[in-house]
Amino acid sequence: MSLKAIFFDIDDTLFSTTDFADRARRGAVDAMRRLGLRLPADHILRELSEVISEFSSNYEHHFDKLLLRLPRRAFDGVNPAILVAAGVHAYHDAKVRQLRPYADVPPVLAKLARTDMVRGIITAGLQQKQADKLLRLGLYEFFTPTAIFISDQIGISKPNPKLYQRACEEVGVQPRETMYVGDNPSQDIDPANNLGMSTIHIRRGRHGAEQGKTKASYELKNFKELLTVLRKDFNVRA
């Protein structure tokens, strides 16, 4: 089968979103406690987790909402704006120090970048946040610049197959000539299967053990196995 394009998800596919978020949130809570938030770290983290669940991960005022839910006596004598700023700064510092791709991702993408295939991204999220991740991860250089598709920019989000269809149309390929690599069966694999794309379910991260309504073309544990599939079944010499 001829393969003209390969698209990737970002979160929990190119890097461990879950691990990074856990570390960054704990760092933010520790910073707030150092400046006067007097509650156990685990208690604050549980409340912060509820805030994120209720208001979504893309909400911009998690720490403000967190303080509203905590007893005012827990930070008497401290301006809450200072605590919020401490949490925000610590979280963003973690992006600089801790945001890293899975170890097997850069070498595989570097090899694919030497092929003639279109190498793209199809991801759900806010355009600034998703673009920022690609740059901070140091992976943008491996992708075709015109093949980056972020749901916020397009007005179509996962799991709507139209998002994948739009990506294929924009780069000038048929779905049957493309492959999609993702971690989430219902958000990544099912809609791509719906269009007839070849699909790779990377079974690691928080969705690694899940199964969607349809079965992926391939289920792999890591990116090194991806090169084997491309070589054996699609004659892609990376």
Secondary structure by P-SEA (a helix, b strand, c coil): ccccbbbbbcccccccaaaaaaaaaaaaaaaaaaacccccaaaaaaaaaaaaaacccccccaaaaaaaaccccccccccaaaaaaaaaaaaaaaaacccccccccaaaaaaaaacccbbbbbbbccaaaaaaaaaaacccccccccccccccccccccccaaaaaaaaaaaccccccbbbbbcccccccaaaaaaccbbbbcccccccccccccccccccccaaaaaaaaaacccccc
